[in-house]
Structures are given as structure tokens and as C-alpha cells.
Amino acid sequence: MDVLTKEQRHKNMKNIHGKDTKIEVILRKALWKKGYHYRKNYKKIPGCPDIVLTKYKIAIFCDGEFFHGKDWEVLKLKLEKSNNSEFWISKISRNRERDDAINKKLLFEGWTVIRFWGEDIKKHTDECVKVIEEAIFTILIM
């Protein structure tokens, strides 16, 4: 693992945005190309999902692997050996707990919740769209 100076780390963190991330834009363009209309960063439901298909009550989240703790047990071990480990373990743990709570709230309100990892969106965009289309099909036949 590369060690960054405080200034380099600060610059990296400053450039991370919560909206219109690269992975969100990739998935939105793929959905738009297929003719799906959506809302982005929809504040009317819990969690402000990245993409919402209101017509079908589908909430889609595009999660970055680091901040949402993909392969958490492995990542946690790496973080324990890094600088500021308490901060990062606490932050990512809270993010994971919040994600879980939001999923439960949305499901309780009758929403279908879909979460994709950023790398899956980048490398397998078509498969992500298929997952969404399968969810739409399931909703339509109910």
C-alpha cells in the first residue's frame, strides 16, 4: 500500500464527490440509452438513492468499494494496519450500518432496493442493467 503525505491524501479526499460520480453517470447513461426515465439523488425517500425509477418503485445505489466496505473483513484487517485506522473503521462501519437501515426502511415502504459496487458498474454495465430490467419485469408480473 502506497503511503501518501497529508497534503496528497487531503487532495484525494477533496476530489471525492457524493453526487454524479463516474459510476453513477455510467449506469444512468446505460439506462437512458435503453429508454428508462429516472430521478437522480431522489430526496423524497430514505437514503436519497443515486437513481430512482419512480414508476416501478426501484431505488438504486451505486456504492464505492472503499467507503461502503466491500469485502469488509479483508478491508478491516488492512485498515487496522494503516494510519488513522480507528477513524476509517468507525466511518465505514457506520456507512455499512446506515446502508442496512436504509435498505430496511425502503423495503418496508414497498420499494425494491438494488445496490451495485462501482467496479461492477464499470466492468459489467450491461449486467447491471439486466438486473434492473429483471426487477422491473418481476414488478410488472405481480
C-alpha positions as CSV (number, residue, x, y, z in Angstrom):
1,M,0.0,0.0,0.0
2,D,1.4,3.4,-1.0
3,V,1.8,5.9,1.8
4,L,0.6,9.4,1.0
5,T,1.6,12.6,2.6
6,K,-1.1,14.5,4.4
7,E,-1.4,17.0,1.6
8,Q,-1.7,14.3,-1.1
9,R,-4.4,12.5,1.0
10,H,-6.2,15.8,1.5
11,K,-6.2,16.5,-2.2
12,N,-7.5,13.0,-3.0
13,M,-10.3,13.2,-0.4
14,K,-11.3,16.7,-1.5
15,N,-12.0,15.3,-5.0
16,I,-14.4,12.7,-3.9
17,H,-18.0,13.8,-4.5
18,G,-21.2,12.3,-3.3
19,K,-23.3,13.1,-6.5
20,D,-22.8,12.5,-10.2
21,T,-19.9,10.1,-9.6
22,K,-18.3,8.4,-12.6
23,I,-20.1,5.1,-11.7
24,E,-23.5,6.8,-11.4
25,V,-23.1,8.6,-14.8
26,I,-22.1,5.3,-16.5
27,L,-25.2,3.5,-15.2
28,R,-27.5,6.4,-15.8
29,K,-26.3,6.7,-19.5
30,A,-26.9,3.0,-20.0
31,L,-30.4,3.2,-18.6
32,W,-31.2,6.3,-20.6
33,K,-30.0,4.6,-23.8
34,K,-32.5,1.8,-23.1
35,G,-35.3,4.4,-22.7
36,Y,-35.7,4.3,-18.9
37,H,-36.7,7.5,-17.2
38,Y,-35.3,8.1,-13.7
39,R,-34.8,10.6,-11.0
40,K,-31.3,11.1,-9.6
41,N,-30.5,11.7,-6.0
42,Y,-34.1,11.4,-5.1
43,K,-34.7,13.2,-1.7
44,K,-38.3,12.2,-1.3
45,I,-37.4,8.7,0.1
46,P,-35.0,7.5,2.7
47,G,-31.3,7.4,1.7
48,C,-31.6,9.8,-1.2
49,P,-30.8,7.0,-3.8
50,D,-28.5,7.7,-6.7
51,I,-31.0,6.6,-9.3
52,V,-34.8,6.0,-8.7
53,L,-37.2,4.5,-11.2
54,T,-40.4,6.0,-9.6
55,K,-42.7,4.3,-12.0
56,Y,-41.6,0.9,-10.6
57,K,-40.6,2.0,-7.1
58,I,-37.0,0.9,-7.6
59,A,-34.2,2.6,-5.7
60,I,-30.7,2.1,-7.0
61,F,-27.5,2.8,-5.1
62,C,-24.0,3.0,-6.7
63,D,-21.6,2.2,-3.9
64,G,-17.9,2.7,-3.9
65,E,-16.0,-0.3,-2.6
66,F,-13.9,1.6,0.0
67,F,-16.5,3.8,1.6
68,H,-19.2,1.1,1.7
69,G,-16.8,-1.6,2.9
70,K,-16.8,-4.2,0.2
71,D,-15.2,-7.4,1.5
72,W,-15.4,-5.8,4.9
73,E,-13.4,-8.4,6.9
74,V,-10.5,-8.2,4.5
75,L,-10.6,-4.4,4.3
76,K,-10.9,-4.0,8.0
77,L,-7.7,-6.1,8.5
78,K,-5.9,-3.8,6.1
79,L,-7.2,-0.7,7.8
80,E,-6.1,-1.9,11.2
81,K,-2.6,-1.7,10.0
82,S,-3.0,1.8,8.4
83,N,-2.8,5.4,9.6
84,N,-5.9,6.7,11.3
85,S,-7.3,3.2,11.5
86,E,-9.9,3.9,14.2
87,F,-11.4,6.8,12.2
88,W,-11.7,4.7,9.0
89,I,-13.0,1.6,10.6
90,S,-15.6,3.6,12.5
91,K,-16.6,5.6,9.5
92,I,-17.0,2.6,7.2
93,S,-18.8,0.6,9.9
94,R,-21.3,3.5,10.3
95,N,-21.8,3.7,6.5
96,R,-22.5,-0.1,6.4
97,E,-25.0,0.2,9.2
98,R,-26.7,3.2,7.6
99,D,-26.9,1.3,4.2
100,D,-28.6,-1.6,6.0
101,A,-31.0,0.7,7.8
102,I,-31.9,2.5,4.6
103,N,-32.5,-0.8,2.8
104,K,-34.9,-1.9,5.5
105,K,-36.8,1.4,5.6
106,L,-37.2,1.3,1.8
107,L,-38.3,-2.3,1.7
108,F,-40.8,-1.6,4.4
109,E,-42.2,1.2,2.3
110,G,-42.6,-1.1,-0.7
111,W,-39.5,-0.2,-2.7
112,T,-37.2,-2.6,-4.5
113,V,-33.6,-1.8,-3.5
114,I,-30.7,-2.6,-5.7
115,R,-27.1,-1.9,-4.8
116,F,-24.2,-2.1,-7.2
117,W,-20.5,-1.9,-6.5
118,G,-18.6,0.6,-8.5
119,E,-16.3,-1.9,-10.2
120,D,-19.3,-4.0,-11.3
121,I,-20.9,-0.9,-12.9
122,K,-17.6,-0.1,-14.7
123,K,-16.8,-3.6,-15.9
124,H,-20.2,-5.1,-16.3
125,T,-22.6,-2.3,-17.0
126,D,-24.9,-4.4,-19.3
127,E,-25.3,-7.0,-16.5
128,C,-26.2,-4.2,-14.0
129,V,-28.9,-3.0,-16.5
130,K,-30.2,-6.6,-16.8
131,V,-30.5,-6.8,-13.0
132,I,-32.6,-3.7,-13.1
133,E,-34.7,-4.9,-16.0
134,E,-35.3,-8.2,-14.2
135,A,-36.6,-6.3,-11.2
136,I,-38.9,-4.2,-13.5
137,F,-40.2,-7.4,-15.1
138,T,-40.8,-9.0,-11.7
139,I,-42.8,-5.9,-10.6
140,L,-44.8,-5.9,-13.8
141,I,-45.9,-9.5,-13.5
142,M,-47.0,-9.2,-9.8
